[in-house]
Amino acid sequence: MVDPQPYDQVRLNPAAAGITPGTVVVIADTVDDEPGAYVVWHLEDHPDYQDWAATVTAADIHTITRITATGDVRAWTPSP
């Protein structure tokens, strides 16, 4: 399928980045010189929004959700 991109919302695999399973985070950016690595933040309405960030790999991502400018929503599980 398609690799995650900044602004995609993701759910991580259990224990990834030390957050509660099922928590939705947003991909803030890619990591230069580290293909398949992403900086993630909590969503704006999360209490730790401004106090937390993590770097995860594509293998840490369980589900990707992309919301387009036209409001289309597509969700998928990345392939290994």
Buried (B, 14 or more C-beta within 10 A) or exposed (E): EEBBEEEBBBBBEEEBBEBEEEBBBBBBBBEEEEEBBBBBBBEEEBEEEEEBBBBBEBEBBBBBBBEEEEEEEEEEEBEE
